[in-house]
Structure formats: structure tokens, C-alpha cells
Amino acid sequence: MKTNMMTKIAMGLVGALFSVSAFAQDVGIVVGARADNADGNNNVKITGKTGFQAGVIAKFDMTGALQLRTGFLATQRSYEYSIATPAVLNDEFRMTYFEIPAGVLWKFSDYGGVFAGPAVSLGLSKSCPGGDCAGAEVNGSPLSFQFGGSFKVAPQVGFEVYYETMLSDVAKDVKSGRSLMANLMITFD
């Protein structure tokens, strides 16, 4: 039931993004990889994993060289964890989110710019291959801060590289989440 409601919200956001894309300076499809990592709490050791993301990014003119960079991404975050109890317990958990960034981009040329801003994530699914995720207490809507660069290598082909730090916990005993992302970007100017 919750997933169905989240899907409807996400589809509404995608529809809104496409309906206003006529006003965007730059709209593109992005596909990329992310390297996630975090710190464990107490006796929990966290090891980051590589995840994937894909979606739509739009850039709207604000004033001068400033643009609003926003969009809609399907984002996967994965972590392995090890709990030191009398016996060592190892497992993994994976979370999939709809992510909505809202950053300010400063274009220093037609082919590049730097951006920074928050991103809100809305939980879509979580899985724990080794068992039940209930004990992980995964955060369904974490908030993060992103900063990085957006560059074009041709008029309609480019890439984005950016760093993200979580402003809220990812899950119980998973603190200070951080990620490094690289996206291929195909734009429709």
C-alpha cells in the first residue's frame, strides 16, 4: 500500500517535471554509478558498496550564470554490515529511493558548471538478502547535501561528478552516510 502511494507520488513528480521541461534551459537523462559508504555505530562495522542511479535532470535559468538544478532519480544505496556479538553476523541491506535534488548551479561556461544543494529521498523499497530488514530500521526519507560539477563534452553529451553527504541517518547504527557519484548525461536542448 505504501509503495503504491509512493509510486503515484513519484509518477506525479515525473509528470510535473516533463510538463515544465519546456521552460528548462537544459533537460537530460542521466545514468550512473555511486560508491556508498558510512560509519557504523557501537559494535557495527559498515562496508560500502557500489550502487546505480538513473533519471532526469533539468536546469532552469534563475539569474545571470545561476541555474536551478533539479530532477528525479531512482537511486540505489547498498551497505554490508558486520555485527560483533558473541558470534560475528554479516549481512547486507539495499535501499531504493526516488531522489529529488534541488541545487544551485553556477555555469562558468557553456560547457561546465558547479552545483550545491540539498536532495530529498523518498523510500521505494528495501531488502536484506540474509534475513529480515526490520531490525535495520531503514530511514524512509533521508535528507542529503550534494556538491559537484556538471560538464558537457559535446552539445548534447556530458557527465556529472558529485559528492553527497547524508544529513540524517541512513538506518539504525548507520551514521555519516556519504557517496561519490558519476553520471553520463544525454541532454535535449
N, C-alpha and C positions, 0 to 999 in steps of 0.2 A: 504494500500500500504506500509506504513512504517512498520507495524507489519510483513508483508510478507517478507520484506527485512531483518528485524531483525531476523526472524526465519531462513532464509537462512544463515545469518552470524553465528548464534548460531549452526546450524547443521554443518556448515563447521568447526567450532571450536571443536565440539564434534568429528567429523571425524578425525581431526588433532590430538586430544588428544589420540584417540584409536590407530591411526597409529603409534604414538611414544611410546605407552604404553609398547612395547617390551623392551624399554630402561629404563623404570622406575624401581626403586628399589621396589616400593610399589604402587599398584593401588587398589582403593577401592570405593565402593558405599557407600554414606552417606545419612542418613535420619535423620532429627532432627527438633527441635523446637527452636524458637527465641523469646525473650522478647524485644520488641522495645519500646523506649521512646525518648522524645525530649522536648525541651523548646519552648514555644510559644513566639511570638513577639507582642509588643503593647498590645492589648486587647484580644489576642487569648490564650486560655488555652488548652494545649495538654495533652492527656492521652494516654499512650502507650497501645498496645495490643500484644497478642501472635500471632506469625505467624509460618509458616512452611518453610522448605527448604529441597531439595534433589538434588543429583547429583553425580559427580565423582570427586575424589581427587587422584592425582598422586604425588609421591615423587621421585625426581631424585637425584642421588648422585652428589655432587659437589666436595668436598674435605674433607677428614677425616670424622668427625662426622656431617658435614653440608650437608643438602639436600635442594633442591628447592621444595617447596610445592605449587602446582598449581592445577587447575581443572576447573570445570564448574558446577555451581549450579543454580537451579531455586529457587529464593528467594522471599518470600512474606513479605512485610512490611505493617503494618496497624497502623493507629492512629485515635483516636477520638478527635474531637476538639469542643471547645465551644467559641463562639464569643460574647462578652458582648457589645451589641449595645442597643438601647432603649428596645429591646426585646432580650432575650438570644436565640441564634441559636446554636443548637447542630447537629453534623453530624459526619461522618466517611469517611475516604478515605483509599483505599487499592491499593498498587502498587505491581506488579510482575516484577522481573528483572532476567536477566541472569547475574550471578556474576562470575567474573574470578579473583580468588586470586593469588597473586604472592609473597609468603613469603619465608623467610629462616628458615628452621627447624634445630635446634641443637639437635641431638639424644644423650641423656646421657646414654641410654641403648638400648638393642634390643626391649624393650617394652615401651619406652617412650621418649618424646622429647618436647621441647618448640619451638614455632614459632612466627614470627612477620613479617608484611609486608603489602603492600597496596592491595586493591581489587577494581577493576573497575566493575561497574554495568551498564548493558545496558537495558533500559526500554522495557518491553514487553507489559504490559497493566496497566491501572489504572481505578478504579471505585469508584464512590461516591454514595452509596445506597440512600442517601437523596436528590440527585439532580445532577447538572452538576459539573464536576471537573475543568472546565475551569478557575474558579476563584482561584483554589488552586495553579495553576502554578507549577505542579509537575516536579521535576528535572528528565530528561530522562536518565542521565548518571552520577549519583553521585559517588564520589570517597571516599573511606573509608580506615582506617588503622585498622588492626586486630592483636591481640596478644593472645596467649593461649597455650594449651597443647594438644598433641596427644598421646594417650596411648592404648596399647593392653592388653587385659585380657586373651587372648588365641592367638595362632599363626595367626588366620585369623579373629578374632573378637576384636573390640576395640571401643573407643569413643574419641571424641574431645570436649573440652570445651574451648570457647574463647570469648573475648570481642571485640567489634567493635565500633569505634568512627568515625562519618562522618566528612570528611574534607571539604565537601561542603554542602550547604543547601539541605534538602530533598524536600521542597516545599516552596512556599511563606508563610512567617510567621511561618515556622517550622525550628528552629535552633538547633544546637548542638545535632543532632541525635546520639543515642547510642543504642547498642544491646548487649544482652548476649545470646550466642548460646550453645546448647548441641546437638551433633550428634552421632548416632550409626553408626559404620563403619564396613563394611564387606570387607576384603581385598582379593586380588587374587595374592599371591606371586608367 
